[in-house]
Amino acid sequence: MQDGVRKGKTGQNGHRLDLRKFAEDLSLDGETGGAIVDFYAMSTAISIRNFEKGIHEIFPDLDLARPGTEIVSAIVERLTKNISGLKGDILRKAAHEALLDAAGLGYGPERLDVKAGLEKFLKKRGPRKILELLLSRYVFNTIWVRSQDAMRQQVGGRSLGKHMLTLERFCVSAVKSVLDEWETEGKLEGLTRKKRLGALLIRTIASRLVE
């Protein structure tokens, strides 16, 4: 178990994070599961075809004749249109970050080319990797946004960054382990078609957090 993250009861030092409540919240993410399926289906279509054809396979009327960052924002809005409140805000942030990160934001001095960057990333690393980026950010942000104030009071501002990084790594590890299993079992292939698998994926990750 990593320092600063506890799956069960609060530790004796008084600042280990109890993940059970967050896991319960994540396990109820039915609407988010549908958005995850659409995100993965879109990413798979781009990896097989190209950026324009892949996007239009999922969102036929999306206008692609505009700057890449605006396209990303439009994609995210379409993906999350049925998800409101804080849950929707967290998912939008996670999807936006995952798409821009995959496209190459911050990796060079040249101007960001979202279309070319995303297509290159997905053809080289596959849709599973960008799904991992999305889910890791979503799970981490779901927990952190609800716990950072309490954590700051318990550990102090100087230690907060360390605990945040520990939690982020833990979430990445949990997501990766579940996706590894799903890929081995052939479930990821069905994720592009079956909405129920999106909700099941979120529930499985939530369970992994507290195993």
C-alpha positions as CSV (number, residue, x, y, z in Angstrom):
1,M,0.0,0.0,0.0
2,Q,1.4,3.4,-1.0
3,D,2.0,6.1,1.6
4,G,-1.0,8.5,1.8
5,V,-3.4,6.1,0.2
6,R,-5.4,3.6,2.3
7,K,-8.1,1.3,0.9
8,G,-9.8,0.7,4.2
9,K,-9.9,2.5,7.5
10,T,-8.0,5.7,8.3
11,G,-4.5,4.9,9.6
12,Q,-3.0,5.8,12.9
13,N,-1.2,8.8,11.5
14,G,-4.6,10.3,10.8
15,H,-4.1,11.4,7.2
16,R,-4.3,8.2,5.1
17,L,-7.1,8.6,2.5
18,D,-10.0,6.2,2.8
19,L,-11.1,5.3,-0.7
20,R,-14.2,3.3,0.1
21,K,-16.7,6.2,-0.3
22,F,-15.1,7.3,-3.5
23,A,-15.2,3.7,-4.9
24,E,-18.9,3.7,-4.1
25,D,-19.5,6.9,-5.9
26,L,-17.6,5.7,-9.0
27,S,-19.5,2.4,-9.0
28,L,-22.7,4.3,-9.7
29,D,-21.3,6.0,-12.8
30,G,-23.8,4.6,-15.4
31,E,-23.9,7.7,-17.5
32,T,-20.2,8.1,-17.5
33,G,-19.9,4.5,-18.8
34,G,-21.8,5.4,-21.9
35,A,-19.4,8.3,-22.6
36,I,-16.4,6.0,-22.1
37,V,-17.8,3.7,-24.7
38,D,-18.2,6.5,-27.2
39,F,-14.7,7.8,-26.4
40,Y,-13.2,4.4,-27.0
41,A,-15.2,3.8,-30.1
42,M,-14.1,7.1,-31.6
43,S,-10.5,6.5,-30.7
44,T,-10.6,3.0,-32.2
45,A,-12.2,4.4,-35.4
46,I,-9.4,7.0,-35.8
47,S,-6.7,4.4,-35.2
48,I,-8.2,2.2,-38.0
49,R,-9.1,4.9,-40.5
50,N,-8.0,8.5,-40.0
51,F,-8.9,11.5,-37.9
52,E,-11.8,12.8,-40.1
53,K,-13.4,9.5,-40.9
54,G,-13.0,8.3,-37.3
55,I,-14.6,11.4,-35.8
56,H,-17.5,11.3,-38.3
57,E,-18.2,7.6,-37.6
58,I,-19.3,8.6,-34.1
59,F,-20.3,12.2,-34.6
60,P,-21.4,12.5,-38.3
61,D,-22.3,16.2,-38.2
62,L,-19.3,17.5,-36.2
63,D,-17.7,20.4,-38.0
64,L,-14.0,19.7,-38.5
65,A,-13.2,22.8,-40.5
66,R,-11.9,24.8,-37.5
67,P,-8.9,24.9,-35.2
68,G,-7.9,21.6,-33.6
69,T,-8.4,22.8,-30.0
70,E,-12.0,23.8,-30.9
71,I,-12.6,20.4,-32.3
72,V,-11.4,18.8,-29.1
73,S,-13.7,21.0,-27.1
74,A,-16.6,20.1,-29.4
75,I,-15.8,16.4,-29.1
76,V,-15.7,16.6,-25.3
77,E,-19.1,18.5,-25.2
78,R,-20.7,15.8,-27.4
79,L,-19.3,13.0,-25.2
80,T,-20.5,14.5,-22.0
81,K,-23.7,16.2,-23.0
82,N,-25.9,13.9,-20.9
83,I,-23.7,14.2,-17.8
84,S,-24.4,17.2,-15.5
85,G,-23.0,18.6,-12.3
86,L,-19.6,17.9,-10.8
87,K,-19.4,14.5,-12.4
88,G,-19.8,16.1,-15.8
89,D,-17.2,18.7,-15.0
90,I,-14.7,16.1,-13.9
91,L,-15.2,13.9,-17.0
92,R,-15.0,16.9,-19.3
93,K,-11.7,17.9,-17.8
94,A,-10.3,14.4,-18.0
95,A,-11.4,13.9,-21.6
96,H,-10.0,17.3,-22.6
97,E,-6.6,16.6,-21.0
98,A,-6.4,13.1,-22.4
99,L,-7.1,14.2,-26.0
100,L,-4.6,17.2,-25.8
101,D,-2.0,15.1,-24.1
102,A,-2.3,12.4,-26.8
103,A,-2.1,15.0,-29.5
104,G,1.2,16.2,-28.2
105,L,0.5,19.3,-26.1
106,G,3.6,20.5,-24.4
107,Y,6.0,18.0,-26.1
108,G,7.7,20.4,-28.4
109,P,8.0,24.1,-29.4
110,E,6.1,23.7,-32.6
111,R,2.5,24.6,-32.9
112,L,0.1,21.9,-31.8
113,D,-1.5,20.0,-34.6
114,V,-4.4,18.2,-32.9
115,K,-5.5,16.2,-36.0
116,A,-2.1,14.9,-37.0
117,G,-1.0,14.4,-33.3
118,L,-4.1,12.4,-32.3
119,E,-4.0,10.3,-35.5
120,K,-0.3,9.6,-35.0
121,F,-0.7,8.7,-31.3
122,L,-3.6,6.3,-31.9
123,K,-2.0,4.6,-34.9
124,K,1.2,4.1,-33.0
125,R,0.1,3.4,-29.4
126,G,-3.5,2.3,-30.0
127,P,-6.9,3.3,-28.5
128,R,-6.2,1.4,-25.3
129,K,-3.5,3.9,-24.3
130,I,-5.7,7.0,-24.7
131,L,-8.5,5.2,-22.8
132,E,-6.0,4.6,-20.0
133,L,-5.1,8.4,-20.0
134,L,-8.8,9.3,-19.8
135,L,-9.7,6.8,-17.0
136,S,-6.7,7.6,-14.9
137,R,-7.4,11.3,-14.9
138,Y,-11.1,10.7,-14.3
139,V,-10.6,8.4,-11.4
140,F,-7.9,10.6,-9.8
141,N,-9.8,13.9,-10.2
142,T,-13.0,12.3,-8.9
143,I,-11.2,11.4,-5.7
144,W,-8.9,14.5,-5.4
145,V,-11.5,17.2,-6.0
146,R,-13.5,15.8,-3.0
147,S,-10.6,15.2,-0.7
148,Q,-8.0,17.9,-1.2
149,D,-9.4,20.3,1.3
150,A,-9.6,17.7,4.1
151,M,-6.2,16.4,3.1
152,R,-4.6,19.9,3.2
153,Q,-5.9,20.4,6.7
154,Q,-4.5,17.0,7.8
155,V,-1.1,17.0,6.2
156,G,-0.4,20.7,5.6
157,G,0.3,22.5,2.4
158,R,3.9,21.5,2.2
159,S,3.1,17.8,2.1
160,L,0.0,18.1,-0.1
161,G,1.9,17.7,-3.4
162,K,3.5,14.5,-2.3
163,H,0.1,12.9,-1.3
164,M,-1.4,14.1,-4.5
165,L,1.3,12.5,-6.6
166,T,1.0,9.2,-4.5
167,L,-2.8,9.1,-5.2
168,E,-2.3,9.9,-8.9
169,R,0.2,7.0,-9.3
170,F,-2.2,4.7,-7.4
171,C,-5.1,5.5,-9.7
172,V,-2.9,5.0,-12.8
173,S,-1.9,1.6,-11.5
174,A,-5.4,0.6,-10.7
175,V,-6.7,1.6,-14.1
176,K,-3.8,-0.1,-15.9
177,S,-4.3,-3.4,-14.1
178,V,-8.0,-3.5,-15.0
179,L,-7.3,-2.7,-18.6
180,D,-4.6,-5.3,-18.8
181,E,-7.1,-7.9,-17.6
182,W,-9.8,-6.7,-19.9
183,E,-7.5,-6.7,-22.9
184,T,-6.4,-10.3,-22.0
185,E,-10.0,-11.4,-21.6
186,G,-11.1,-9.8,-24.9
187,K,-13.5,-7.4,-23.2
188,L,-11.9,-4.3,-24.6
189,E,-13.0,-5.3,-28.1
190,G,-16.6,-5.3,-27.0
191,L,-16.3,-1.9,-25.4
192,T,-16.7,-0.2,-28.7
193,R,-20.2,-1.6,-29.1
194,K,-21.8,-2.3,-25.7
195,K,-22.8,0.6,-23.5
196,R,-23.2,-1.7,-20.5
197,L,-19.5,-2.6,-20.6
198,G,-18.6,1.1,-20.0
199,A,-20.5,1.1,-16.7
200,L,-19.0,-2.3,-15.8
201,L,-15.5,-1.0,-16.5
202,I,-16.0,1.9,-14.1
203,R,-17.3,-0.5,-11.5
204,T,-14.4,-2.8,-11.9
205,I,-11.9,0.0,-11.5
206,A,-13.8,1.2,-8.4
207,S,-13.6,-2.3,-6.9
208,R,-9.9,-2.5,-7.7
209,L,-9.3,0.7,-5.6
210,V,-10.4,-1.0,-2.4
211,E,-9.2,-4.6,-3.0
